[in-house]
Amino acid sequence: MSSHRYHRHFVVSWDQLHRDVRELCHRLIERDTKGIIAITRGGLIPAALIARELNVRLIDTVCIKSYDHMEQEGLELLKGVDHDGEGWLLVDDLVDTGKTAKAVREMLPKAHFVTIYAKPEGRPLVDQYLTEVAQDCWIQFPWDMGVAYVEPLADQRR
């Protein structure tokens, strides 16, 4: 993590992620959705949760690799889709600088682009999001964290 760019942390638990996705889905429930396109990898888990809440069975992916995930210097398309996105939900976990979002938006101009979290630089590129987060905030997602045993204080004194 680049220390000059991120000055705050926002830790998202599994419970919080589920609550946030469900809240976003309340806003999406009336849409006529053909399917969901997840932007890999961050959009995979939110897309699965959204698919469950909206009872959508057709899920595809757009696979993009950034050369440096912190700075997103360049992007490489590994897998796209063969349509313009009309009637589809395009899902990612967050929009940060907007570089990935812009590339995917150009590929799928008619998709309805949703993210759970949005930072100010990328926010204008999505159609809907649930929570705005400061640009200098690092979002720690539950799939990036592990559970570890912590020794009780009394045992540490022995």
C-alpha positions in Angstrom: 0.0 0.0 0.0 1.4 3.4 -1.0 1.8 5.4 2.2 1.7 8.7 0.4 -1.7 8.1 -1.1 -3.7 6.5 1.6 -4.1 8.2 5.0 -7.2 6.5 6.3 -8.6 2.9 6.4 -12.1 1.6 6.1 -12.5 -2.0 7.2 -15.5 -3.8 5.7 -16.6 -6.9 7.5 -18.6 -9.7 5.8 -21.7 -8.6 7.7 -21.3 -5.0 6.6 -20.7 -6.1 3.0 -23.9 -8.2 3.1 -25.9 -5.3 4.6 -24.5 -2.8 2.0 -25.2 -5.1 -1.0 -28.7 -5.7 0.3 -29.3 -2.0 0.6 -28.0 -1.4 -2.9 -30.3 -4.2 -4.2 -33.3 -2.4 -2.7 -32.5 0.4 -5.2 -32.1 -2.1 -8.1 -35.0 -4.5 -7.5 -37.3 -2.8 -10.0 -34.8 -2.9 -12.9 -35.4 -5.4 -15.7 -32.0 -7.1 -15.7 -30.9 -9.6 -18.3 -27.8 -10.5 -16.3 -24.8 -9.4 -14.3 -21.3 -8.6 -15.5 -18.7 -8.7 -12.7 -15.4 -6.8 -13.1 -12.8 -9.2 -11.9 -11.7 -9.7 -9.3 -13.2 -7.2 -6.9 -16.6 -7.4 -8.4 -17.0 -11.1 -8.2 -18.3 -11.4 -4.6 -20.6 -8.4 -4.8 -21.9 -9.7 -8.1 -22.7 -13.1 -6.6 -24.5 -11.4 -3.6 -26.4 -9.1 -6.0 -27.4 -12.1 -8.2 -28.8 -13.8 -5.1 -30.8 -10.8 -3.9 -32.2 -10.1 -7.4 -32.6 -13.7 -8.4 -30.4 -13.3 -11.5 -28.9 -16.5 -12.9 -26.9 -15.2 -15.9 -23.5 -13.9 -14.8 -20.5 -13.0 -17.0 -17.2 -11.4 -16.3 -14.9 -8.7 -17.7 -11.4 -9.5 -16.7 -8.9 -6.6 -16.5 -5.4 -6.7 -15.1 -3.8 -3.5 -13.8 -0.1 -3.5 -14.0 0.3 -2.0 -10.6 -2.9 -2.4 -8.5 -2.1 0.6 -6.3 -1.3 3.1 -9.0 -3.1 1.5 -11.9 -0.4 2.7 -14.4 -1.8 0.6 -17.3 -4.7 -1.8 -18.0 -4.7 -5.1 -19.9 -8.0 -6.6 -21.0 -7.9 -10.4 -20.4 -11.5 -11.1 -21.3 -14.4 -9.0 -22.5 -18.0 -9.6 -23.6 -19.6 -9.5 -27.0 -22.3 -7.0 -26.5 -22.8 -3.4 -25.4 -24.3 -4.1 -22.0 -27.9 -3.1 -22.7 -30.1 -4.6 -20.0 -27.1 -5.8 -17.9 -25.8 -4.7 -14.5 -22.1 -4.1 -14.5 -20.8 -4.7 -10.9 -17.5 -3.8 -9.1 -16.7 -3.5 -5.5 -15.6 0.1 -5.7 -14.7 2.8 -8.1 -11.4 4.5 -7.1 -9.6 6.7 -9.6 -11.9 5.6 -12.4 -9.3 4.3 -14.8 -10.7 0.7 -14.8 -14.3 2.1 -14.7 -13.6 4.3 -17.8 -12.2 1.4 -19.8 -15.1 -0.9 -18.9 -17.7 1.9 -19.5 -16.3 2.3 -23.0 -16.7 -1.4 -23.7 -20.2 -1.6 -22.2 -21.8 1.9 -22.7 -25.4 0.7 -22.2 -24.8 -1.3 -19.0 -26.1 0.0 -15.7 -22.8 0.4 -13.7 -23.1 -0.2 -9.9 -20.5 -0.3 -7.2 -20.8 -0.7 -3.4 -18.3 2.0 -2.6 -17.3 5.1 -4.6 -14.4 7.6 -4.3 -14.8 11.1 -5.6 -12.5 10.7 -8.7 -14.4 7.7 -10.0 -17.9 8.4 -8.8 -19.1 10.2 -12.0 -18.4 7.0 -14.0 -20.9 4.8 -12.2 -24.7 5.0 -12.4 -25.3 3.9 -8.8 -23.3 3.3 -5.6 -24.1 3.0 -2.0 -21.4 4.6 0.1 -18.9 7.4 -0.8 -15.5 7.0 0.7 -12.7 9.6 0.8 -10.2 9.4 -2.0 -7.3 8.9 0.5 -9.0 6.0 2.2 -7.9 2.4 1.7 -10.9 0.1 1.8 -10.0 -3.3 3.4 -12.4 -5.9 2.0 -13.1 -9.1 4.0 -11.7 -11.3 1.2 -8.4 -9.7 1.7 -8.2 -10.3 5.4 -7.6 -13.4 7.5 -8.7 -14.4 11.0 -5.8 -15.1 13.3 -5.6 -16.3 16.9 -4.7 -13.7 19.5 -3.2 -14.9 22.7 -5.0 -13.8 25.9 -3.2 -11.0 27.8 -2.8 -13.2 30.9 -1.0 -15.9 28.8 1.4 -13.3 27.3 2.8 -12.5 30.8 4.1 -16.1 31.4 
